[in-house]
Amino acid sequence: MDHPVGGGYHNLTMHTVLLLMLAGCGEWEREPFARAFVIEDLADGIGGPKAVAQPGDFLLENDQIRVAIVGPRHSMGPGLFGGGLVDADLQRLGGEWTRGRGNDQFAEMFATVNMNVTHATEEGEVVIVADGSDGGPAIVRAIARDEPFITLLGGLWALIGAPRFNISTDYILEPGARYVRMETTVWAISTGASAAQPDAPPDNATMLDGTDELEILTLALEEGLAFGDFYLQGGSVDVFAPGLGFDEDGAVFEETAAGRNTFQDPFVLDFIAGTADRVSYGLATLDGQLFVPLFTSSQTAGFGAGVRGNLEGDRLFEPTEAFTYARIFAIGDGDVGSIYDTVLTARAEALGADAVPTGELRGVVLEEGTGDAVSGAHVFVYRPGDDKPWSQFETDVGHDDTTPDGSFGGLLPPGDYELVVHERGHPETGRVPVTITDGKATGVALELPRAGEVTFRVVDERGIIVPSKVTIMPADGAAVRDPVLGDGYIAGDPEAVLFCPYGECRATLPPGDYEAYATRGPEYELGFATFSVSANHPAYAELQVIHAVDSTGWISADFHVHTNPSHDSGVTPIDRVFTMASENVELMVSSDHDFVTDFRPVIEDLGLEPWIASDVGVEVTTVEVGHYIGFPVVHDYLADAGGAFDWTGMTPEEMIEGLHEMGRVEDPLTFVAHPRDGILGYFDQYGFSPYEGTPGNLVVDAGLITITNLLLSPDNFTTDFDALELLNGKRFDFVRTPTLQEMDDYAADGSVTGYDVLERTFQEQQELIDGVYTFGPGRNGQVDDWFSLLNLGYRYTAIGNSDTHSKTSTESGCPRNFVVSDTDDPAFIDSEEIARQVQAGHVFTSYGPFVRFMADDRYIMGDELSADGAVDFYIEVQSPSWFNVDRVELYRNGELVKDWQLDVPNADTLNLAVEWSDTPDIDAWYAVIVMGDDDLYPLYTPVEYPPVQLQDVITEALSSVPAVSNLLSAIPPHPRDYPVYPFALTNPIFVDVDGDTDGDGELWEPPGLPVWLGDAAPVEE
């Protein structure tokens, strides 16, 4: 039967289809086995981009899969303690996969009950129960008392008298299985203090049934127990959920925007899956649904069972009661279909084949017109009428499928479905109906329409090809890129974004008309070209980027950079170097989470030394005590994680000292990253107040949280670091403290923009001074924090970094630092000297504008001068013609003293060159802010999905529960979606007018806080 092109059946006979399927689906014969053992050497482990298992951890493997369980220690992954599943891969045959050279792409998962986790850190708390030598299953057990996942919860549990308990999780691997069965048991349930240290779980536990309804918060806070997992697939895995597809971020955004509280009303899913390079993963219950209140690739929680206690008695549970929750962790070939196969198989084994009927779908994908087999194509399975897919197959997937014949297939429950074949860059296809019959195989052949191809060449003003980025837009604005189908979400709706590190690159596109923009960071003009693509004739386009901004004497640098050794990043070191070179970042510093990465050999192998330099750093990534970065540090190639240290139980001062001990120089640069990032922010966690204090004395008060986290005691707050990361990624909500009026207006009608909050007008400042209103509550801006710190004598260098974990959601060098340098050639950059220049304050941070700020013709930002009379300042601002700067602000001791309103559009690259004199009567510091309300797209994509912060999600969820709502403050509304604005901040020039008046040996004396600087208004109930 012939069907229309665009997803129809190809006119092959079914005999040919079956022959193709048989040719591509051979399996090696493997004798079933299972075993568990302690890893003695890294060569015993799995290995791969995300592998973190160490000697002393545990390995479970059979003839199909391998997983690693953290031993009795603190986890260096996204979890906290031992007992989590950290590494996972298929059992791969062949010498290239042996001795720890596997393909783990998974971050970590661990059981949770009522948001508490297993505190397994001592010997005997992670053990082998069965090693599999008897031919049966291999079992590893994690058993310990419970511990709140974050300290915030611990304080709440103590206040409301939440139950505490012991937790034991058995990881059970049967011979021949492609899944690990996990059974979590809870017992010794008491109120108040945590249960005693357990020896073994009881043997009388009640196995909990799955369910189609689960009130997670009600159970966890008031009525009983909610069982689940923190399922953190990580940045290398593309998350898939049936009924949502691959765009979980879009689904969360849509539901949140509609007012849905996902803790009260969680996503209800049949399973969760994720695909990665040649491997896939999945989590599912055996007889019920998963309830997902927290849903991202890096932070997902899936609950599957619950039990109510005795609400009429004195206690919810008797000491003798115990409960067990079972579910599976599946490992597949790289697509969702192989995960769903395993889920259905496991359910049939647990419930019986009659309870889980299945049929088989088998098929091929062929190119329209040529009949050539297409490898790597995606076949999506829809339930009739649904707008988002239920499952997904990939053609020629899996290391066992060695024939490139375009074959795909797997199990499905009996019923009617619709199939869509999809491949990024190809035209969209129609749906093909198919019926699956119980116990039978159904064959199908699908066609994929042909794509076109375009080649780009990007040159500079000299005609020399240069590294660059190319953003492709459909001429009619109708991009067919579809995040739901795994194309990856890119804000701004481009058809594709290409990184061209050697100045030339190629793209596959649906036939049509397009526009292309070439960018090379904010110092260059945009290149532009139009072109047309057809399936039969390749297209070619040449674009030119012109270096418009004179940045002589300064280099651009990004000191906060992540790649796939970080659990929440999937970018390879090679791709990270490509993005940095294409964005014209001239110095990149690695800062993977608790892992030391060295890009220098990668840059050398790629031959990109003329365009980019690198040095070695590390980010100390605690869960609740802040994040700290240092460079240059030593990369120890023989040490675990490259020489990163275990920060567990350390104070901030000890972690800063640890960075110094890692230093390649005597005094490496150290800085605090994103200090106002909620639970991950140093200032937020310690309760630093920018409204109080005297010179040399800060006010910090973390509040009641210190009862359950002694590390947050004010005595542990340190000021012993060099710099503060005031600009971080695209988090403009971190930058300035909004006024109460701005917050009220935003809450009322959303009329206040991110630019309005960034801008500080004389009228606003005067109304703050006059007490017309105060700063808004609950949102302290990092720049305003820094102003207060400078006024109190803490001369931290202001910097800004991308904190990039991806390639397009936050681009390399967004923002970046411009640092004084004696060379403009990346091949000759002395990164140790750059670190010293940053420590000296000879740097400004920018999302685009280039700024020169001087005093008396020779002092630059970071310098100190002595003056007897007027000081002459010079401010120069440059930008390329494609974006505008409309405002420049000059601050003295944190107060706005002069502003310049610039005409837009800016007529020239030089937007402002002005001299201004001031005669301070006390010691003073001066800093410049430059801004504009333009959109820096296509250089930087806009923020369309507001960031999801773990602390905000939990606080919002708990604030709706009567038992704890009076203990929590509401999250104040503020702008969280916006374009990336032109914005730059200089470091101060310090002016001494009266010498050393207090005898401390320092000429410059801090002025103290302005008398009008009042605390933010309290949050209204």
PETAKA-V536358 format. One record per residue. N is the residue number from 0. SS is DSSP state (a for helix, b for strand, c for the rest). D_LAST is the distance of its C-alpha to the last C-alpha in Angstrom with 1 decimal. Layout:
N/SS/D_LAST
N/SS/D_LAST
This chain:
0/c/67.7
1/c/66.6
2/c/63.1
3/c/61.7
4/c/60.8
5/c/57.1
6/c/56.4
7/c/59.4
8/b/61.9
9/c/64.5
10/c/68.0
11/c/68.9
12/c/70.5
13/a/68.5
14/a/71.3
15/a/70.4
16/a/66.6
17/a/67.3
18/a/69.7
19/a/67.0
20/a/64.4
21/a/66.9
22/a/67.8
23/a/64.2
24/c/62.9
25/c/65.1
26/c/63.7
27/c/65.2
28/c/66.3
29/c/64.5
30/c/65.2
31/c/62.1
32/c/60.8
33/b/57.6
34/b/57.1
35/b/54.6
36/b/55.3
37/b/53.9
38/c/54.0
39/c/56.5
40/c/56.7
41/a/54.6
42/a/57.6
43/a/56.7
44/c/53.2
45/c/52.3
46/c/51.6
47/c/50.3
48/c/47.6
49/c/44.7
50/c/46.7
51/c/45.3
52/c/47.2
53/c/49.1
54/c/52.0
55/c/50.9
56/c/48.7
57/b/49.9
58/b/51.5
59/b/51.8
60/b/54.3
61/b/56.6
62/c/59.0
63/c/56.2
64/b/53.1
65/b/52.0
66/b/48.6
67/b/47.6
68/b/45.3
69/c/43.9
70/c/45.6
71/c/44.3
72/c/42.6
73/c/39.4
74/c/39.1
75/c/39.5
76/c/38.2
77/c/34.5
78/c/34.5
79/c/34.3
80/c/37.1
81/b/40.5
82/c/41.2
83/c/39.8
84/b/42.0
85/b/42.4
86/b/45.7
87/b/47.2
88/b/50.2
89/b/53.1
90/c/56.3
91/c/58.2
92/c/62.0
93/c/63.9
94/a/64.4
95/a/61.9
96/a/59.1
97/c/60.3
98/c/59.4
99/c/55.7
100/c/56.0
101/c/54.0
102/c/51.3
103/c/48.0
104/c/45.2
105/c/42.4
106/c/39.6
107/b/38.5
108/b/37.2
109/b/36.4
110/b/35.3
111/b/31.8
112/b/30.7
113/c/27.0
114/c/26.5
115/b/28.8
116/b/32.1
117/b/35.6
118/c/36.0
119/b/39.7
120/c/41.1
121/c/43.9
122/c/47.5
123/c/48.0
124/c/44.5
125/b/45.8
126/b/49.2
127/b/51.8
128/b/52.3
129/b/55.1
130/b/56.9
131/c/58.5
132/c/62.0
133/c/62.9
134/c/62.4
135/c/59.1
136/c/55.5
137/b/54.2
138/b/51.0
139/b/48.7
140/b/46.0
141/b/42.9
142/b/41.9
143/b/39.5
144/b/36.4
145/b/33.0
146/b/30.7
147/b/27.1
148/c/27.5
149/c/24.9
150/a/23.9
151/a/20.1
152/a/21.2
153/a/23.5
154/a/20.8
155/a/18.8
156/a/22.1
157/a/22.9
158/a/19.8
159/a/20.1
160/c/23.9
161/c/24.6
162/b/28.4
163/b/30.5
164/b/33.9
165/b/36.9
166/b/37.4
167/b/40.7
168/b/41.4
169/b/45.0
170/b/46.1
171/b/49.1
172/b/51.6
173/c/54.5
174/c/57.7
175/c/57.8
176/c/54.1
177/c/51.9
178/b/48.8
179/b/47.4
180/b/46.2
181/b/43.3
182/b/42.7
183/b/39.6
184/b/39.9
185/b/37.3
186/b/38.4
187/b/38.1
188/b/34.6
189/b/33.0
190/b/29.7
191/c/28.5
192/c/31.1
193/c/32.6
194/c/35.9
195/c/39.2
196/c/40.9
197/c/42.7
198/c/46.3
199/c/46.5
200/c/44.6
201/c/46.0
202/c/48.4
203/c/47.0
204/c/43.8
205/b/42.9
206/b/42.9
207/c/39.8
208/c/40.6
209/c/38.9
210/c/36.6
211/c/35.5
212/c/32.1
213/c/29.7
214/c/26.1
215/a/25.4
216/a/21.9
217/a/22.7
218/a/25.9
219/a/24.7
220/a/21.7
221/a/22.9
222/a/26.4
223/b/28.9
224/b/29.9
225/b/29.6
226/b/32.5
227/b/32.8
228/b/33.6
229/b/32.2
230/b/34.7
231/b/34.9
232/c/37.9
233/c/37.5
234/c/38.2
235/c/41.8
236/c/41.1
237/b/40.2
238/b/37.9
239/b/39.1
240/b/37.6
241/c/39.5
242/c/38.2
243/c/36.3
244/b/39.2
245/c/38.8
246/c/35.8
247/a/32.9
248/a/30.9
249/a/31.4
250/a/30.5
251/a/27.2
252/a/26.4
253/a/27.4
254/a/25.4
255/a/22.2
256/a/22.6
257/c/23.1
258/c/19.6
259/c/21.1
260/c/19.4
261/c/22.6
262/c/21.6
263/c/20.9
264/c/23.8
265/c/26.1
266/b/29.3
267/b/32.2
268/b/35.4
269/c/38.9
270/c/39.2
271/b/38.0
272/b/40.7
273/b/41.3
274/b/44.4
275/b/45.8
276/c/49.2
277/c/51.7
278/b/49.3
279/b/46.4
280/b/43.9
281/b/42.2
282/b/40.0
283/b/40.4
284/b/40.4
285/c/43.7
286/c/42.8
287/c/39.4
288/c/36.7
289/b/34.4
290/b/30.7
291/b/29.2
292/b/25.5
293/b/26.1
294/c/28.9
295/c/30.6
296/c/34.0
297/c/32.6
298/c/29.7
299/c/30.4
300/b/29.7
301/b/31.8
302/b/31.6
303/b/34.5
304/b/34.5
305/b/32.5
306/b/33.3
307/b/31.5
308/c/32.1
309/c/33.1
310/c/30.0
311/c/32.0
312/c/33.5
313/c/32.6
314/c/32.3
315/c/31.6
316/c/34.8
317/c/38.1
318/c/39.3
319/c/42.2
320/c/40.3
321/b/40.2
322/b/39.2
323/b/40.4
324/b/39.1
325/b/41.7
326/b/41.5
327/b/43.6
328/b/43.4
329/b/46.0
330/b/47.9
331/b/49.7
332/c/52.0
333/c/49.6
334/c/48.5
335/a/46.2
336/a/49.2
337/a/50.6
338/a/47.2
339/a/47.2
340/a/50.8
341/a/49.8
342/a/46.9
343/a/49.1
344/a/51.9
345/a/49.7
346/a/48.4
347/a/52.0
348/a/53.1
349/a/50.3
350/a/50.5
351/c/54.0
352/a/55.4
353/a/55.5
354/a/51.7
355/c/51.1
356/c/53.8
357/c/54.3
358/b/56.6
359/b/57.4
360/b/57.0
361/b/59.3
362/b/60.0
363/b/60.8
364/b/59.5
365/b/62.2
366/b/62.2
367/c/63.0
368/c/66.5
369/c/67.7
370/c/66.9
371/c/65.9
372/b/63.6
373/c/60.1
374/c/58.5
375/c/54.8
376/c/53.9
377/b/50.9
378/b/51.4
379/b/48.2
380/b/48.2
381/b/46.2
382/b/46.0
383/c/47.4
384/c/45.1
385/c/42.3
386/c/41.2
387/c/40.4
388/c/42.8
389/c/43.1
390/b/45.3
391/b/47.4
392/b/50.8
393/b/52.4
394/c/56.1
395/c/58.3
396/c/55.4
397/c/56.0
398/c/58.5
399/c/60.8
400/c/61.1
401/c/63.7
402/c/65.2
403/c/63.5
404/c/64.2
405/c/60.8
406/b/60.3
407/b/57.0
408/b/56.1
409/b/54.6
410/b/53.4
411/b/51.4
412/c/50.9
413/c/53.4
414/b/52.5
415/b/52.4
416/b/50.8
417/b/50.9
418/b/51.8
419/b/51.0
420/b/52.7
421/b/50.8
422/c/51.5
423/c/49.6
424/c/51.7
425/c/53.6
426/c/53.3
427/c/51.2
428/c/53.0
429/c/53.0
430/c/52.2
431/b/55.1
432/b/54.9
433/b/56.1
434/b/56.4
435/b/56.1
436/c/58.3
437/c/57.9
438/c/60.3
439/c/61.7
440/b/61.5
441/b/60.8
442/b/62.0
443/b/60.9
444/b/61.7
445/b/59.3
446/b/59.9
447/b/57.8
448/c/58.5
449/c/59.8
450/c/57.8
451/b/58.9
452/b/58.8
453/b/58.3
454/b/59.1
455/b/57.5
456/b/59.0
457/b/57.0
458/b/58.8
459/c/57.9
460/c/59.7
461/c/62.7
462/c/63.1
463/c/62.1
464/b/60.0
465/c/56.7
466/c/53.8
467/b/51.2
468/b/48.7
469/b/49.5
470/b/46.9
471/b/48.5
472/b/47.2
473/b/48.8
474/c/50.5
475/c/49.0
476/c/45.5
477/c/45.6
478/c/45.3
479/c/46.3
480/c/44.5
481/c/42.4
482/a/39.7
483/a/39.6
484/a/43.3
485/c/42.9
486/c/43.7
487/c/40.7
488/c/37.8
489/c/38.3
490/c/36.0
491/c/37.9
492/c/40.0
493/c/43.3
494/c/46.1
495/b/46.6
496/b/46.1
497/b/49.0
498/b/49.5
499/b/53.0
500/c/53.7
501/c/57.4
502/c/57.0
503/b/58.1
504/b/56.3
505/b/56.6
506/b/54.4
507/b/55.0
508/b/53.7
509/c/54.2
510/c/56.9
511/b/55.7
512/b/55.1
513/b/52.7
514/b/51.4
515/b/51.1
516/b/49.3
517/b/50.4
518/b/48.1
519/c/48.7
520/c/45.6
521/c/44.5
522/c/47.8
523/b/49.7
524/c/50.2
525/c/49.6
526/b/52.6
527/b/52.9
528/b/55.3
529/b/55.7
530/b/57.6
531/b/58.5
532/b/58.7
533/c/61.1
534/c/62.0
535/c/65.5
536/c/65.3
537/c/63.2
538/b/61.5
539/b/61.4
540/b/59.3
541/b/59.5
542/b/56.6
543/b/56.6
544/c/53.9
545/c/54.8
546/b/53.6
547/c/52.4
548/c/50.5
549/c/52.5
550/c/50.8
551/c/53.9
552/c/53.2
553/b/49.9
554/b/49.1
555/b/46.1
556/b/44.5
557/b/41.7
558/b/40.9
559/b/38.4
560/b/40.1
561/c/40.0
562/c/42.7
563/c/43.2
564/c/43.5
565/c/39.7
566/c/38.4
567/c/36.1
568/c/38.8
569/c/41.8
570/c/43.7
571/c/47.1
572/a/48.3
573/a/50.9
574/a/48.4
575/a/46.2
576/a/49.2
577/a/50.0
578/a/46.5
579/a/46.5
580/a/50.1
581/a/49.3
582/c/46.3
583/c/48.4
584/c/46.6
585/c/49.5
586/b/48.1
587/b/45.9
588/b/44.7
589/b/44.0
590/c/40.7
591/c/40.5
592/b/38.2
593/c/40.1
594/c/43.4
595/c/45.9
596/c/47.3
597/c/50.2
598/c/50.6
599/a/53.8
600/a/56.2
601/a/54.6
602/a/54.9
603/a/58.5
604/a/59.4
605/a/57.9
606/c/59.9
607/c/56.9
608/c/57.5
609/c/58.3
610/c/54.9
611/c/52.4
612/b/52.3
613/b/50.1
614/b/49.2
615/c/47.7
616/b/44.2
617/b/41.7
618/b/37.9
619/b/36.8
620/b/34.0
621/c/32.0
622/c/29.1
623/c/26.6
624/c/28.4
625/c/28.9
626/b/31.9
627/b/35.0
628/b/38.0
629/b/41.4
630/b/44.7
631/c/47.7
632/b/47.9
633/c/50.8
634/c/51.0
635/c/52.8
636/c/54.4
637/c/55.5
638/c/52.1
639/a/49.5
640/a/46.8
641/a/49.1
642/a/48.3
643/c/44.5
644/c/43.4
645/c/41.1
646/c/38.0
647/c/36.8
648/c/35.7
649/c/36.4
650/c/34.5
651/a/33.9
652/a/36.9
653/a/39.0
654/a/38.2
655/a/39.0
656/a/42.2
657/a/42.9
658/a/42.8
659/a/45.2
660/a/47.5
661/a/47.5
662/b/48.4
663/c/51.6
664/c/51.7
665/c/51.2
666/c/47.9
667/c/46.1
668/b/43.2
669/b/39.9
670/b/36.4
671/b/32.8
672/b/31.8
673/c/28.4
674/c/26.6
675/c/23.1
676/c/23.6
677/a/20.8
678/a/22.5
679/a/25.8
680/c/25.0
681/a/26.5
682/a/24.2
683/a/21.0
684/a/22.4
685/a/23.6
686/c/20.6
687/b/22.9
688/b/21.5
689/b/23.3
690/b/22.2
691/b/24.1
692/b/27.6
693/b/31.2
694/c/34.1
695/c/34.9
696/b/31.8
697/b/28.6
698/b/25.3
699/b/24.0
700/c/21.6
701/c/20.8
702/a/18.8
703/a/19.2
704/a/20.8
705/a/24.0
706/a/24.6
707/c/25.6
708/c/26.8
709/a/29.0
710/a/29.9
711/a/26.5
712/c/27.5
713/a/27.6
714/a/31.4
715/a/31.8
716/c/30.3
717/c/33.3
718/c/34.2
719/c/37.6
720/c/37.6
721/c/39.0
722/b/36.6
723/b/33.1
724/b/32.7
725/b/30.5
726/b/31.4
727/b/31.2
728/c/32.4
729/c/30.6
730/c/27.1
731/a/26.6
732/a/22.8
733/a/23.9
734/c/26.0
735/c/24.2
736/c/20.8
737/c/19.4
738/b/18.5
739/a/15.2
740/a/17.3
741/a/18.6
742/a/15.3
743/a/14.2
744/a/17.7
745/a/17.8
746/a/14.7
747/a/16.3
748/a/19.8
749/c/20.6
750/c/23.0
751/c/22.5
752/c/24.8
753/a/25.3
754/a/28.1
755/a/25.9
756/a/23.8
757/a/27.0
758/c/28.5
759/c/28.0
760/c/29.7
761/a/31.0
762/a/28.9
763/a/25.7
764/a/27.0
765/a/28.0
766/a/24.7
767/a/23.1
768/a/25.9
769/c/25.5
770/c/21.8
771/c/21.1
772/c/18.2
773/c/17.5
774/b/17.5
775/c/14.6
776/c/12.3
777/c/13.2
778/c/16.5
779/c/19.4
780/c/22.7
781/a/25.7
782/a/28.0
783/a/25.8
784/a/25.8
785/a/29.5
786/a/29.9
787/a/28.3
788/a/30.5
789/a/33.6
790/a/32.8
791/c/32.7
792/c/36.0
793/c/35.2
794/c/37.5
795/c/36.3
796/b/37.8
797/b/35.5
798/b/36.5
799/b/35.3
800/b/36.4
801/c/36.2
802/c/35.2
803/b/37.0
804/c/37.3
805/c/38.9
806/c/41.3
807/c/39.5
808/c/35.7
809/c/35.7
810/c/39.2
811/c/41.2
812/c/40.8
813/c/37.5
814/c/36.8
815/b/39.8
816/b/41.2
817/b/44.2
818/b/46.1
819/b/49.2
820/c/52.2
821/c/55.9
822/c/56.6
823/c/55.2
824/c/56.9
825/a/54.8
826/a/57.9
827/a/58.2
828/c/54.6
829/c/54.4
830/a/51.0
831/a/51.3
832/a/51.8
833/a/48.8
834/a/46.6
835/a/48.1
836/a/47.4
837/a/43.7
838/a/43.6
839/c/45.2
840/c/42.6
841/c/45.2
842/b/42.9
843/b/40.4
844/b/38.2
845/b/38.1
846/c/37.2
847/c/40.3
848/c/41.4
849/b/44.0
850/b/43.7
851/b/46.2
852/b/45.0
853/b/47.7
854/b/48.5
855/c/52.0
856/c/53.5
857/c/53.3
858/b/50.0
859/b/47.5
860/c/43.9
861/c/43.6
862/c/46.5
863/b/46.6
864/b/49.0
865/b/50.1
866/c/50.5
867/c/52.1
868/c/51.1
869/c/49.8
870/b/48.7
871/b/49.5
872/b/47.1
873/b/47.9
874/b/45.5
875/b/46.8
876/b/44.8
877/b/46.4
878/c/45.5
879/c/47.6
880/c/48.1
881/c/45.9
882/c/42.6
883/c/41.6
884/c/40.0
885/c/38.7
886/b/37.0
887/b/37.9
888/b/35.8
889/b/37.2
890/b/35.1
891/b/36.4
892/c/34.4
893/c/31.3
894/b/31.7
895/b/33.0
896/b/36.5
897/b/38.2
898/b/37.5
899/b/40.1
900/b/39.5
901/c/42.0
902/c/43.8
903/c/43.2
904/c/44.9
905/c/46.2
906/c/49.9
907/c/50.9
908/c/49.8
909/b/49.5
910/b/46.4
911/b/46.4
912/b/48.8
913/b/48.0
914/b/48.8
915/b/46.6
916/b/47.3
917/b/45.1
918/c/46.1
919/c/43.4
920/c/43.7
921/c/42.0
922/c/41.9
923/b/39.9
924/b/38.9
925/b/39.0
926/b/37.5
927/b/37.6
928/b/35.3
929/b/36.9
930/b/35.2
931/c/35.8
932/c/34.1
933/c/36.8
934/c/36.5
935/c/38.6
936/c/39.6
937/c/42.1
938/c/42.1
939/c/38.5
940/c/36.8
941/c/33.4
942/b/30.2
943/c/29.8
944/c/27.9
945/c/24.8
946/c/25.1
947/c/23.8
948/c/22.3
949/a/22.5
950/a/19.4
951/a/17.3
952/a/18.9
953/a/18.4
954/a/14.8
955/a/14.1
956/a/16.4
957/a/15.1
958/a/11.4
959/c/12.9
960/c/14.8
961/c/13.8
962/c/15.8
963/c/13.8
964/a/10.4
965/a/8.9
966/a/11.1
967/c/10.0
968/c/8.0
969/c/8.1
970/c/11.3
971/c/11.3
972/c/14.0
973/c/17.3
974/c/21.0
975/c/22.5
976/c/25.8
977/b/28.4
978/c/32.0
979/c/33.3
980/c/33.7
981/c/36.5
982/b/34.9
983/b/36.6
984/b/35.8
985/b/38.6
986/c/38.9
987/c/39.5
988/b/42.7
989/b/42.7
990/b/44.6
991/b/46.0
992/c/47.3
993/c/48.3
994/c/49.4
995/c/48.3
996/c/47.0
997/c/45.5
998/c/48.4
999/c/46.6
1000/c/49.1
1001/c/46.7
1002/c/47.4
1003/c/43.9
1004/c/41.3
1005/c/37.5
1006/c/36.2
1007/c/32.8
1008/c/29.4
1009/c/29.3
1010/c/28.3
1011/c/25.8
1012/c/23.9
1013/c/20.5
1014/c/17.7
1015/c/15.1
1016/c/12.1
1017/c/9.1
1018/c/6.4
1019/c/3.8
1020/c/0.0
